[in-house]
Amino acid sequence: MKKILWFIGGFFVLAVGAVLIVPNFIDWNAYKPEISEQVRKFTGRELVIAGDIDLKVLPAPALIAEKVSLSSIEGAQSPDLVSLRSVEVRIALAPLLGGNLSVETVRLVEPQVHLEVLTDGRATWVFDAPTAKGTDEQTASGSSPSGNGASSSPGIAIGNFEIVDGSLTYQDAGSKTNEVINDIDVTLEAASLVSGPFRARGSLVAKGMRLGINAEIGEIVGGRTFPLDLGVMVGGESAKLSLAGTVLNLEEAPRFRGTMKLESPDIGKVVSALADGAELPAPLSQSLLMNGTLDASASALALDDLSLNFGGAVGKGKVSGNFNGVPKITAEMNIDKIDAEPWLKTVAPPASSGASASAAKTAAGGSKPANAGADPSAAATPFAMPSGIAASLSFRIGEISIMGDKISNAVLNADLANGELNLSQLSLQGPGGADLAVFGFLTAKDGKPSFDGQ
């Protein structure tokens, strides 16, 4: 009896050892054609694994594939939709023996994603799977998520999903749009791929500015609702955007309801970076603190109970937007007092005496500057009013202190539509009780501003 037990135990050890060790000696590269064929059936694209495939069982199951790429569609500028230096998938062994799939880590190293919209409207990320019919039939014959067989499906959990030094390129041939996001380093943790909760943190570079991301996404309830806590750092400490609330109606028309907070020591630098170098006027490059309640979707936005501190000017108001058709923005703001003295200190000083002397030398017949022959009017950008957006603005300022004087009861009411600004009211009470009132229409004619009013 003892010999039989020893025999059974020895056989079991050998069998387990074979399962754990033999895969290390298999040439998995021989399976590349079969893997590529399966991907072609489901996506209609060519999967190329130019590097090695390595599958190990000890100390934990791990699949590593190098130099992987998935082809794009015909006519795209980039031959690949996605390419990676390597992809690594590591699976926990103990849960696997119990029928559950626990992915410890999915690691994508140097992924490059190329998204394109061609001139004929085709998008490279839309797949045309040749065997979609067969796939549908297979799905229909299986158990539905709500059927009795739902509980037989193994649980799937991902501990970490990592992107290391990735990049994303978006090109639209029709609109001539070209955007690049690079230096993407992101880690995503998920208790469940289906319902969460999720946690994401990392950074990326867009428009030359580094963005830091820290997001907490709670468990998805009923496939429709989940809590969200999001923090975005712009340019290190240049600005921070915080959202805390709930995402609703996830499957149909997602919308966010919660609180919003935006703070920046110099909002001018942020605007310049995000607007391809366009700068705010120097007096407007101030610190900013803004918070309120936000209700936002793809078609509308409402920012209520808005509190604003802009360079020391404190106010309250609200902002709303409708993005169906021509976008329309409505903004109301009431500010008690503005001290303009610190703002004026940010204006660049006049040209130095050395520069004036150089100009005088040029006028007297001396050497000309390199751009002296240029036509100033040729370099000037023609004046134009925005025509693809509508806006309604209402601002009231109780008091403005400037250069020792005070301006009170400043009111601005204006509407922008069809490239025309209707200035219905611009009024203020100047020093000494002098009143100023202006109304009329501002348009662009021959590249120059034209005002019709009084």
C-alpha positions in Angstrom: 0.0 0.0 0.0 2.8 2.4 0.9 4.5 1.7 -2.5 1.3 2.5 -4.3 1.0 5.8 -2.4 4.6 6.6 -3.3 3.9 5.8 -6.9 0.8 8.0 -7.1 2.6 10.9 -5.3 5.6 10.6 -7.6 3.4 10.5 -10.7 1.5 13.6 -9.5 4.8 15.5 -8.9 6.1 14.5 -12.4 2.8 15.5 -14.0 2.7 18.9 -12.3 6.4 19.4 -13.1 5.8 18.7 -16.7 2.9 21.2 -16.9 5.0 23.9 -15.3 8.3 23.3 -17.0 7.6 21.8 -20.5 6.1 25.1 -21.8 9.4 26.8 -21.3 10.9 24.4 -24.0 8.3 24.9 -26.6 9.0 27.2 -29.6 6.0 29.4 -29.4 7.2 31.4 -32.4 5.9 28.5 -34.6 2.3 29.6 -33.6 2.7 33.1 -35.1 0.8 32.3 -38.3 -2.1 30.8 -36.4 -2.3 33.8 -34.0 -2.3 36.2 -37.0 -5.0 34.2 -38.7 -7.3 34.4 -35.7 -6.8 38.1 -35.4 -7.5 38.5 -39.1 -10.8 36.6 -38.7 -12.0 38.9 -35.9 -10.7 42.2 -37.1 -9.9 42.0 -40.8 -6.5 43.4 -40.1 -3.0 41.9 -40.3 -1.2 41.2 -37.0 2.6 41.0 -37.3 4.8 39.7 -34.5 8.3 40.5 -35.8 10.0 39.6 -32.5 9.9 36.6 -30.3 7.0 35.1 -28.4 7.9 33.8 -24.9 5.5 31.9 -22.6 6.6 31.0 -19.1 4.7 29.3 -16.3 7.1 29.8 -13.4 7.2 31.8 -11.1 3.9 32.9 -12.6 2.3 32.5 -16.0 3.6 35.2 -18.4 3.2 35.9 -22.1 5.7 38.3 -23.7 5.6 39.2 -27.4 8.0 41.7 -29.0 7.7 44.0 -32.0 4.0 43.7 -32.4 1.9 45.7 -34.9 -1.7 45.7 -36.2 -2.2 47.1 -39.7 -4.4 50.1 -40.6 -6.7 50.4 -43.6 -5.8 51.0 -47.2 -5.2 54.7 -47.9 -4.0 55.6 -44.4 -0.8 57.5 -44.1 0.5 55.2 -41.4 0.7 51.5 -42.4 0.0 50.5 -38.8 -3.0 51.3 -36.5 -1.0 50.2 -33.5 2.6 49.2 -33.0 4.4 48.2 -29.8 7.9 47.4 -28.8 6.6 44.7 -26.5 3.4 43.5 -24.8 3.6 41.6 -21.5 0.8 39.8 -19.8 1.3 38.2 -16.4 -1.4 36.0 -14.8 -1.8 34.9 -11.1 -1.5 31.1 -10.9 -3.6 30.4 -7.8 -6.9 32.1 -8.9 -6.5 30.3 -12.3 -6.6 26.9 -10.6 -9.9 28.0 -9.0 -11.4 28.9 -12.4 -10.9 32.7 -12.1 -8.6 34.7 -14.4 -6.6 37.3 -12.4 -4.3 39.3 -14.6 -1.6 40.7 -12.4 -0.1 43.0 -15.1 -0.7 44.0 -18.7 2.3 46.1 -19.8 2.4 47.9 -23.2 5.9 49.2 -23.9 6.2 52.1 -26.4 2.8 51.7 -28.0 2.2 54.0 -31.0 -1.4 54.5 -32.0 -2.3 56.2 -35.3 -5.9 57.4 -35.6 -6.9 58.8 -39.0 -10.0 60.0 -40.7 -9.5 59.8 -44.5 -10.9 62.2 -47.1 -13.7 59.7 -47.9 -14.8 59.7 -44.2 -13.4 56.3 -43.3 -11.8 56.0 -39.8 -8.9 53.7 -39.2 -10.2 52.5 -35.9 -13.4 51.1 -37.3 -13.0 47.4 -37.9 -14.6 45.4 -40.7 -14.5 41.8 -39.5 -15.0 39.2 -42.3 -16.4 36.6 -39.8 -18.7 38.9 -38.0 -21.7 36.7 -39.0 -20.1 33.6 -37.5 -19.2 35.4 -34.4 -22.8 36.6 -34.0 -24.1 33.1 -34.4 -21.7 31.8 -31.8 -22.7 34.6 -29.4 -26.4 33.9 -30.0 -26.0 30.2 -29.2 -24.2 30.9 -26.0 -25.7 32.0 -22.7 -26.7 35.6 -22.4 -25.4 37.7 -19.6 -28.8 37.6 -17.9 -29.3 33.9 -18.5 -28.8 31.0 -16.2 -25.3 30.4 -17.6 -24.0 33.8 -16.6 -22.6 32.6 -13.3 -20.5 29.9 -15.1 -18.3 32.5 -16.7 -15.0 32.9 -15.0 -14.3 36.2 -13.1 -11.7 38.5 -14.7 -9.7 40.9 -12.6 -6.7 43.1 -13.7 -4.3 44.3 -11.1 -2.4 46.7 -13.3 -2.6 48.0 -16.8 0.5 49.9 -17.7 1.4 52.1 -20.7 5.1 52.9 -20.9 6.3 55.8 -23.2 3.3 55.7 -25.5 2.2 58.1 -28.2 -1.1 58.9 -29.9 -1.5 60.6 -33.3 -4.8 61.9 -34.7 -5.2 63.1 -38.2 -8.3 64.3 -40.0 -7.8 64.8 -43.8 -11.1 66.6 -44.1 -10.6 69.2 -41.4 -6.8 69.3 -41.7 -6.5 68.4 -38.0 -3.3 67.0 -36.7 -2.9 66.3 -33.0 -0.1 64.5 -31.3 0.0 63.2 -27.7 3.3 61.7 -26.5 5.3 60.6 -23.5 2.2 58.7 -22.3 2.9 56.9 -19.0 -0.2 55.6 -17.3 -1.1 52.9 -14.8 -4.7 51.6 -14.5 -5.9 49.4 -11.7 -9.2 47.6 -12.0 -10.9 45.3 -9.5 -13.2 44.2 -12.4 -13.1 45.0 -16.1 -16.9 45.0 -16.2 -17.9 47.0 -13.2 -14.7 48.4 -11.6 -13.8 50.2 -9.4 -10.9 51.7 -11.3 -7.9 53.9 -10.5 -5.7 55.6 -13.0 -2.7 57.8 -12.6 0.1 59.0 -14.9 1.1 61.7 -17.2 1.3 62.7 -20.9 2.4 65.6 -23.0 -0.2 67.5 -25.2 0.5 70.7 -27.1 3.9 70.8 -25.5 2.5 70.9 -22.0 2.7 68.0 -19.5 -0.6 66.8 -18.0 -0.7 64.8 -14.8 -3.8 62.6 -14.3 -5.1 61.0 -11.0 -8.6 59.5 -11.3 -10.7 57.4 -9.0 -13.7 55.7 -10.6 -16.1 53.9 -8.4 -18.1 50.7 -9.1 -20.4 51.0 -12.1 -24.0 50.5 -10.9 -26.3 48.8 -13.4 -23.9 49.6 -16.3 -25.1 53.3 -16.1 -23.8 55.2 -13.1 -20.5 55.5 -11.3 -18.8 58.0 -9.0 -15.8 60.0 -10.3 -13.0 61.8 -8.6 -10.7 63.3 -11.2 -7.6 65.5 -10.8 -5.7 67.0 -13.8 -2.4 68.8 -13.3 -1.5 71.1 -16.2 2.2 71.9 -16.8 3.3 70.7 -13.4 1.9 73.3 -11.0 0.7 75.7 -13.8 -3.0 74.7 -13.2 -5.1 72.1 -11.5 -8.6 71.0 -12.5 -10.6 68.9 -10.0 -13.9 67.2 -10.6 -15.9 65.3 -8.0 -19.3 63.8 -8.6 -21.2 61.2 -10.6 -21.4 60.1 -14.2 -24.9 59.2 -15.2 -26.6 57.5 -18.2 -23.3 55.9 -19.3 -24.7 53.7 -22.1 -26.9 56.3 -23.9 -25.9 59.9 -23.3 -23.3 60.2 -20.5 -23.4 63.3 -18.3 -21.4 64.5 -15.3 -23.0 66.1 -12.3 -20.8 67.3 -9.4 -18.4 70.0 -8.4 -15.6 71.7 -10.4 -12.5 73.5 -9.2 -9.9 75.2 -11.3 -6.8 77.0 -9.8 -3.7 78.5 -11.4 -1.0 80.9 -10.3 -0.9 82.4 -13.9 -3.7 81.4 -16.2 -2.0 83.3 -19.1 0.7 80.7 -19.4 -1.8 77.9 -19.5 -3.9 79.6 -22.2 -0.8 80.3 -24.3 0.3 76.7 -24.1 -3.1 75.2 -24.9 -3.8 77.8 -27.7 -0.6 77.1 -29.8 1.2 80.1 -28.4 -1.6 82.6 -28.5 -1.2 84.9 -25.4 -3.7 86.7 -23.2 -3.1 90.5 -22.9 -0.5 91.1 -20.2 -3.0 92.5 -17.6 -5.0 89.3 -17.9 -2.2 87.0 -17.0 -3.3 86.7 -13.4 -3.9 84.0 -10.8 -7.2 82.2 -11.0 -9.4 80.3 -8.6 -12.8 79.2 -9.9 -15.3 76.7 -8.5 -18.9 75.8 -8.8 -21.4 73.0 -9.5 -21.1 71.4 -12.9 -23.7 69.6 -15.1 -22.1 68.6 -18.4 -22.7 66.4 -21.3 -21.6 66.2 -25.0 -24.5 68.6 -25.9 -24.8 71.0 -23.0 -23.0 72.5 -20.0 -24.2 74.4 -17.0 -21.8 75.8 -14.4 -23.9 77.3 -11.5 -23.0 78.9 -8.2 -19.8 80.0 -9.8 -17.3 81.7 -7.5 -14.3 83.5 -9.1 -11.1 85.0 -7.9 -9.2 86.5 -10.8 -6.1 88.4 -9.7 -7.8 89.5 -6.5 -11.1 90.4 -8.2 -13.8 88.4 -6.5 -17.1 87.7 -8.2 -20.1 85.3 -8.5 -22.0 84.2 -11.6 -22.9 81.3 -13.9 -22.0 79.9 -17.3 -24.0 77.7 -19.6 -23.5 76.3 -23.1 -25.4 74.5 -25.8 -23.4 72.6 -28.4 -26.2 71.4 -30.7 -25.7 73.1 -34.0 -23.9 76.4 -33.6 -22.3 76.4 -30.1 -23.8 79.1 -27.8 -22.2 80.3 -24.6 -24.1 82.3 -22.0 -22.1 83.9 -19.1 -23.2 86.2 -16.3 -20.7 87.6 -13.7 -21.0 90.2 -10.9 -17.8 91.5 -9.4 -17.8 93.8 -6.4 -14.4 95.5 -6.8 -11.3 95.4 -9.0 -8.0 96.9 -8.0 -6.4 97.4 -11.5 -3.0 98.7 -10.2 -1.4 95.2 -9.9 -2.7 94.3 -13.3 -1.1 97.3 -14.9 2.2 96.4 -13.5 2.3 93.3 -15.7 2.3 95.5 -18.9 5.7 95.4 -20.6 7.6 98.7 -20.1 8.2 101.0 -23.0 11.3 100.5 -25.3 14.6 101.3 -23.7 16.6 104.4 -24.5 19.1 102.2 -26.3 16.3 101.0 -28.6 15.2 104.6 -29.1 18.7 105.6 -30.0 18.9 102.8 -32.6 15.6 104.0 -34.1 16.9 107.6 -34.2 20.1 106.4 -35.9 18.1 104.6 -38.5 16.0 107.7 -39.2 19.1 109.7 -39.6 20.4 107.4 -42.4 22.2 104.8 -40.4 22.0 101.1 -40.9 18.5 99.7 -41.1 17.1 96.9 -39.0 16.8 93.5 -40.7 13.0 93.9 -41.1 13.1 97.6 -42.0 11.9 96.9 -45.6 8.9 94.8 -44.4 5.5 96.2 -44.9 3.8 96.4 -41.5 0.4 96.1 -42.9 1.4 92.8 -44.7 2.3 91.2 -41.4 -0.8 92.3 -39.5 -3.5 89.7 -39.1 -6.8 90.8 -40.6 -9.5 91.6 -38.0 -12.3 89.1 -37.9 -15.3 88.4 -35.6 -15.9 84.7 -34.7 -18.7 83.3 -36.9 -18.9 79.7 -35.8 -20.1 80.5 -32.3 -22.8 82.5 -30.5 -22.5 84.1 -27.1 -24.5 86.2 -24.6 -22.4 88.1 -22.0 -23.5 90.1 -19.0 -20.9 91.6 -16.7 -21.3 94.0 -13.8 -18.5 95.5 -11.8 -19.3 97.7 -8.7 -16.0 99.6 -8.5 -12.7 99.7 -10.4 -9.6 101.4 -8.9 -7.1 102.6 -11.4 -4.3 105.1 -11.1 -5.8 106.7 -8.1 -9.2 107.2 -9.6 -12.4 105.1 -9.2 -14.8 104.0 -11.8 -18.1 102.7 -10.6 -21.2 100.8 -11.8 -19.6 99.3 -14.9 -22.0 97.3 -17.0 -21.5 95.2 -20.1 -24.3 93.5 -22.0 -23.4 92.0 -25.4 -24.5 89.3 -27.8 -22.4 87.6 -30.5 -24.1 85.9 -33.5 -23.3 85.5 -37.2 -20.0 87.3 -36.9 -21.5 90.4 -35.4 -21.3 91.8 -31.8 -24.4 93.5 -30.6 -23.3 95.8 -27.8 -26.6 96.6 -26.2 -25.1 98.3 -23.1 -21.6 99.5 -22.1 -21.9 102.0 -19.3 -20.0 103.3 -16.4 -19.6 106.2 -14.0 -16.2 107.8 -14.3 -14.3 110.0 -11.8 -16.1 113.2 -10.9 -19.5 111.7 -11.7 -19.0 111.7 -15.5 -21.2 109.1 -17.2 -20.3 107.0 -20.2 -22.8 105.0 -22.3 -22.0 103.2 -25.5 -24.2 100.9 -27.7 -24.1 99.7 -31.2 -22.8 96.9 -33.5 -19.2 95.8 -34.0 -18.4 93.9 -37.3 -15.4 93.2 -39.5 -15.1 95.0 -42.9 -12.2 94.5 -45.2 -10.1 93.0 -42.3 -10.7 96.0 -40.0 -13.1 96.6 -37.1 -16.2 98.6 -37.9 -18.4 100.0 -35.2 -21.9 101.4 -35.9 -23.4 103.0 -32.8 -23.0 105.8 -30.3 
